[in-house]
């Protein structure tokens, strides 16, 4: 099956999260997606651990990432 129309294809969760932290920063990311791993002593490692175990949170992060990469600026 081809993934040509899936912008998340080939993007690791770590890459996605790192790009979002660079773009938004932890404070803004925590404001947009209110999950503890973003608002209390955030780190890439702890966030990855949480997101890999929590499908609803990962879905929110992936949805925000899609919004971020579709912005024209």
DSSP file (Angstrom, degrees, kcal/mol; ACC not computed):
  #  RESIDUE AA STRUCTURE BP1 BP2  ACC     N-H-->O    O-->H-N    N-H-->O    O-->H-N    TCO  KAPPA ALPHA  PHI   PSI    X-CA   Y-CA   Z-CA
    1    1 A X              0   0    0      0, 0.0     2,-0.2     0, 0.0     0, 0.0   0.000 360.0 360.0 360.0 135.7    0.0    0.0    0.0
    2    2 A X        -     0   0    0      1,-0.1     3,-0.2     3,-0.0     0, 0.0  -0.569 360.0-162.1 -87.2 150.2    1.4    3.4   -0.9
    3    3 A X    >   +     0   0    0     -2,-0.2     3,-2.1     1,-0.1     6,-0.3  -0.008  47.3 129.0-115.8  26.4    1.5    6.3    1.6
    4    4 A X  T 3  S+     0   0    0      1,-0.3    -1,-0.1     3,-0.0     5,-0.0   0.795  76.2  43.5 -56.7 -33.5    1.9    9.1   -1.0
    5    5 A X  T 3  S+     0   0    0     -3,-0.2     2,-0.8     1,-0.1    -1,-0.3   0.321  92.0  94.6 -96.7   8.7   -0.9   11.2    0.4
    6    6 A X    X   -     0   0    0     -3,-2.1     3,-1.6     1,-0.1    -1,-0.1  -0.864  54.1-168.0-103.8 104.8    0.1   10.7    4.1
    7    7 A X  T 3  S+     0   0    0     -2,-0.8    -1,-0.1     1,-0.3    -3,-0.0   0.662  87.5  58.5 -67.3 -13.9    2.3   13.6    5.2
    8    8 A X  T >  S+     0   0    0      2,-0.1     3,-2.1    -3,-0.1    -1,-0.3   0.581  76.7 117.9 -88.1 -10.6    3.2   11.7    8.4
    9    9 A X  T <  S+     0   0    0     -3,-1.6     3,-0.1     1,-0.3    -6,-0.0  -0.376  86.1   7.6 -62.0 125.7    4.7    8.8    6.4
   10   10 A X  T 3  S+     0   0    0      1,-0.2     2,-0.6    -2,-0.2    -1,-0.3   0.405  98.9 119.0  85.4  -2.7    8.3    8.4    7.2
   11   11 A X    <   -     0   0    0     -3,-2.1    -1,-0.2     4,-0.0     2,-0.1  -0.866  57.9-140.8 -98.4 117.9    8.3   11.0   10.0
   12   12 A X     >  -     0   0    0     -2,-0.6     4,-2.6     1,-0.1     5,-0.2  -0.368  19.7-117.4 -73.6 157.4    9.3    9.5   13.4
   13   13 A X  H  > S+     0   0    0      1,-0.2     4,-2.6     2,-0.2     5,-0.2   0.869 116.7  54.0 -61.1 -36.7    7.5   10.6   16.5
   14   14 A X  H  > S+     0   0    0      2,-0.2     4,-2.5     1,-0.2    -1,-0.2   0.915 109.8  46.1 -65.3 -43.0   10.8   12.0   17.8
   15   15 A X  H  > S+     0   0    0      2,-0.2     4,-2.6     1,-0.2     5,-0.2   0.937 113.4  49.7 -63.4 -47.1   11.3   14.1   14.7
   16   16 A X  H  X S+     0   0    0     -4,-2.6     4,-2.0     1,-0.2    -2,-0.2   0.928 114.0  44.7 -57.1 -48.9    7.8   15.4   14.7
   17   17 A X  H  X S+     0   0    0     -4,-2.6     4,-2.4     2,-0.2    -1,-0.2   0.899 112.1  51.8 -66.8 -41.5    8.0   16.3   18.4
   18   18 A X  H  X S+     0   0    0     -4,-2.5     4,-2.2     1,-0.2    -1,-0.2   0.918 110.4  48.6 -61.9 -44.1   11.4   18.0   18.0
   19   19 A X  H  X S+     0   0    0     -4,-2.6     4,-2.0     1,-0.2    -1,-0.2   0.887 111.6  50.2 -62.9 -38.9   10.2   20.1   15.1
   20   20 A X  H  X>S+     0   0    0     -4,-2.0     4,-3.3    -5,-0.2     5,-0.8   0.893 109.9  49.1 -68.6 -39.1    7.1   21.1   17.1
   21   21 A X  H  X5S+     0   0    0     -4,-2.4     4,-1.0     1,-0.2    -2,-0.2   0.900 112.2  49.3 -66.2 -39.7    9.1   22.1   20.2
   22   22 A X  H  <5S+     0   0    0     -4,-2.2    -2,-0.2    -5,-0.2    -1,-0.2   0.884 118.9  39.5 -63.7 -37.8   11.4   24.2   17.9
   23   23 A X  H  <5S+     0   0    0     -4,-2.0    -2,-0.2    -5,-0.2    -3,-0.2   0.941 134.4  15.8 -78.5 -50.7    8.4   25.9   16.3
   24   24 A X  H  X5S-     0   0    0     -4,-3.3     4,-0.5    -5,-0.2    -3,-0.2   0.811  94.4-134.5 -95.1 -35.0    6.1   26.4   19.2
   25   25 A X  H  X< -     0   0    0     -4,-1.0     4,-2.2    -5,-0.8     5,-0.2  -0.026  35.3 -80.3  84.5 158.5    8.3   26.0   22.3
   26   26 A X  H  > S+     0   0    0      1,-0.2     4,-2.8     2,-0.2     5,-0.2   0.895 127.7  53.7 -63.3 -40.9    7.2   23.9   25.3
   27   27 A X  H  > S+     0   0    0      1,-0.2     4,-1.6     2,-0.2    -1,-0.2   0.938 113.4  41.2 -62.7 -47.7    5.0   26.7   26.8
   28   28 A X  H  X S+     0   0    0     -4,-0.5     4,-2.3     2,-0.2    -1,-0.2   0.884 114.1  53.3 -67.7 -38.2    2.9   27.2   23.6
   29   29 A X  H  X S+     0   0    0     -4,-2.2     4,-2.7     1,-0.2    -2,-0.2   0.917 109.5  48.7 -62.4 -42.7    2.8   23.5   23.0
   30   30 A X  H  < S+     0   0    0     -4,-2.8    -1,-0.2     8,-0.4    -2,-0.2   0.815 110.6  51.5 -65.9 -31.1    1.4   22.9   26.5
   31   31 A X  H  < S+     0   0    0     -4,-1.6     3,-0.3    -5,-0.2    -2,-0.2   0.873 114.4  42.4 -72.4 -37.1   -1.2   25.7   25.9
   32   32 A X  H  < S+     0   0    0     -4,-2.3     2,-0.5     1,-0.3    -2,-0.2   0.867 129.7  25.8 -77.9 -37.3   -2.3   24.1   22.6
   33   33 A X  S  < S-     0   0    0     -4,-2.7     2,-2.0    -5,-0.2    -1,-0.3  -0.901  80.4-151.7-128.8 101.3   -2.4   20.5   23.9
   34   34 A X        +     0   0    0     -2,-0.5     2,-0.4    -3,-0.3    -4,-0.1  -0.504  42.2 136.9 -81.5  81.4   -2.8   20.5   27.7
   35   35 A X    >>  -     0   0    0     -2,-2.0     3,-2.3     1,-0.1     4,-1.0  -0.976  60.5-121.4-125.6 144.5   -1.1   17.3   28.7
   36   36 A X  H 3> S+     0   0    0     -2,-0.4     4,-2.5     1,-0.3     3,-0.4   0.796 107.5  64.3 -55.8 -35.9    1.2   17.0   31.7
   37   37 A X  H 34 S+     0   0    0      1,-0.2     6,-0.5     2,-0.2    -1,-0.3   0.681 110.4  40.6 -66.4 -14.4    4.3   15.9   29.7
   38   38 A X  H <4 S+     0   0    0     -3,-2.3    -8,-0.4     4,-0.1     4,-0.3   0.644 121.7  39.5 -99.8 -21.0    4.2   19.3   28.0
   39   39 A X  H  < S+     0   0    0     -4,-1.0     2,-0.5    -3,-0.4    -2,-0.2   0.672 108.9  54.3-107.3 -19.7    3.3   21.5   31.0
   40   40 A X  S  < S-     0   0    0     -4,-2.5    -1,-0.2    -5,-0.2     0, 0.0  -0.918 129.4 -35.2-125.0 106.2    5.3   20.0   33.9
   41   41 A X  S    S-     0   0    0     -2,-0.5    -1,-0.1     1,-0.1    -2,-0.1   0.934  84.0-157.1  50.8  57.8    9.1   19.7   33.5
   42   42 A X        +     0   0    0     -4,-0.3     2,-0.3     4,-0.1    -4,-0.1  -0.296  22.6 164.1 -71.4 147.3    8.8   18.8   29.8
   43   43 A X     >  -     0   0    0     -6,-0.5     4,-2.1     1,-0.1     5,-0.2  -0.973  46.3-117.5-151.4 158.4   11.5   16.9   27.9
   44   44 A X  H  > S+     0   0    0     -2,-0.3     4,-2.8     2,-0.2     5,-0.2   0.934 114.2  51.8 -61.2 -45.6   11.6   15.1   24.5
   45   45 A X  H  > S+     0   0    0      1,-0.2     4,-2.0     2,-0.2    -1,-0.2   0.931 112.6  42.2 -60.3 -49.2   12.3   11.8   26.3
   46   46 A X  H  > S+     0   0    0      1,-0.2     4,-2.0     2,-0.2    -1,-0.2   0.878 115.4  51.0 -68.3 -35.4    9.4   11.9   28.8
   47   47 A X  H  X S+     0   0    0     -4,-2.1     4,-3.0     2,-0.2     5,-0.2   0.915 109.1  50.3 -67.7 -42.0    7.0   13.2   26.1
   48   48 A X  H  X S+     0   0    0     -4,-2.8     4,-2.3     2,-0.2    -2,-0.2   0.917 109.3  51.8 -60.6 -43.1    7.9   10.4   23.7
   49   49 A X  H  X S+     0   0    0     -4,-2.0     4,-0.8    -5,-0.2    -1,-0.2   0.925 114.7  42.7 -59.7 -45.7    7.4    7.8   26.5
   50   50 A X  H >X S+     0   0    0     -4,-2.0     4,-0.9     1,-0.2     3,-0.8   0.937 114.2  49.4 -66.5 -47.9    3.9    9.2   27.2
   51   51 A X  H 3< S+     0   0    0     -4,-3.0     3,-0.4     1,-0.3     7,-0.3   0.836 106.3  56.2 -65.8 -32.8    2.8    9.7   23.6
   52   52 A X  H 3< S+     0   0    0     -4,-2.3    -1,-0.3    -5,-0.2    -2,-0.2   0.782 114.7  39.7 -68.5 -25.5    3.9    6.1   22.6
   53   53 A X  H << S+     0   0    0     -4,-0.8     2,-0.5    -3,-0.8    -1,-0.2   0.534 110.2  62.8 -97.2  -8.4    1.6    4.7   25.3
   54   54 A X     X  -     0   0    0     -4,-0.9     4,-2.3    -3,-0.4     3,-0.5  -0.816  57.0-175.1-128.1  91.3   -1.3    7.1   24.9
   55   55 A X  H  > S+     0   0    0     -2,-0.5     4,-2.3     1,-0.2     5,-0.2   0.835  83.9  53.7 -56.9 -38.7   -3.1    7.0   21.5
   56   56 A X  H  > S+     0   0    0      2,-0.2     4,-1.6     1,-0.2    -1,-0.2   0.895 111.7  45.5 -66.4 -37.6   -5.5    9.9   22.1
   57   57 A X  H  > S+     0   0    0     -3,-0.5     4,-2.2     2,-0.2    -2,-0.2   0.904 111.9  51.4 -70.9 -40.8   -2.6   12.3   23.0
   58   58 A X  H  X S+     0   0    0     -4,-2.3     4,-2.8    -7,-0.3     5,-0.2   0.900 107.3  54.1 -62.0 -40.2   -0.5   11.1   20.1
   59   59 A X  H  X S+     0   0    0     -4,-2.3     4,-2.2    -5,-0.2    -1,-0.2   0.894 108.4  49.2 -61.6 -40.0   -3.4   11.8   17.7
   60   60 A X  H  X S+     0   0    0     -4,-1.6     4,-2.2     2,-0.2    -1,-0.2   0.907 112.0  48.1 -65.3 -41.3   -3.7   15.4   19.1
   61   61 A X  H  X S+     0   0    0     -4,-2.2     4,-2.3     2,-0.2    -2,-0.2   0.922 112.2  48.7 -65.0 -44.6    0.0   15.9   18.6
   62   62 A X  H  X S+     0   0    0     -4,-2.8     4,-2.0     1,-0.2    -2,-0.2   0.888 110.6  51.5 -63.5 -38.8   -0.1   14.5   15.0
   63   63 A X  H  X S+     0   0    0     -4,-2.2     4,-1.7    -5,-0.2    -1,-0.2   0.912 111.2  46.8 -65.3 -42.0   -3.1   16.7   14.2
   64   64 A X  H  X S+     0   0    0     -4,-2.2     4,-2.5     1,-0.2    -2,-0.2   0.874 109.2  55.4 -67.1 -36.3   -1.3   19.8   15.4
   65   65 A X  H  X S+     0   0    0     -4,-2.3     4,-2.5     2,-0.2    -2,-0.2   0.911 105.6  52.1 -60.9 -42.5    1.8   18.9   13.5
   66   66 A X  H  X S+     0   0    0     -4,-2.0     4,-1.1     1,-0.2    -1,-0.2   0.896 109.9  48.8 -62.0 -40.3   -0.3   18.7   10.3
   67   67 A X  H  X S+     0   0    0     -4,-1.7     4,-0.7     1,-0.2     3,-0.3   0.924 110.9  52.0 -62.5 -43.8   -1.6   22.2   11.0
   68   68 A X  H >< S+     0   0    0     -4,-2.5     3,-0.8     1,-0.2    -2,-0.2   0.908 110.8  45.1 -61.1 -44.5    2.0   23.4   11.6
   69   69 A X  H 3< S+     0   0    0     -4,-2.5    -1,-0.2     1,-0.2    -2,-0.2   0.685 108.5  58.1 -77.5 -15.5    3.4   22.0    8.3
   70   70 A X  H 3< S+     0   0    0     -4,-1.1    -1,-0.2    -3,-0.3    -2,-0.2   0.570  78.8 110.4 -88.6  -9.3    0.5   23.3    6.2
   71   71 A X    <<  -     0   0    0     -3,-0.8    -3,-0.0    -4,-0.7    -4,-0.0  -0.424  67.2-139.4 -66.3 138.1    1.0   26.9    7.3
   72   72 A X              0   0    0      1,-0.2    -1,-0.1    -2,-0.1    -3,-0.0   0.633 360.0 360.0 -76.4 -12.3    2.3   29.0    4.4
   73   73 A X              0   0    0      0, 0.0    -1,-0.2     0, 0.0    -2,-0.1   0.460 360.0 360.0-103.5 360.0    4.8   31.0    6.4
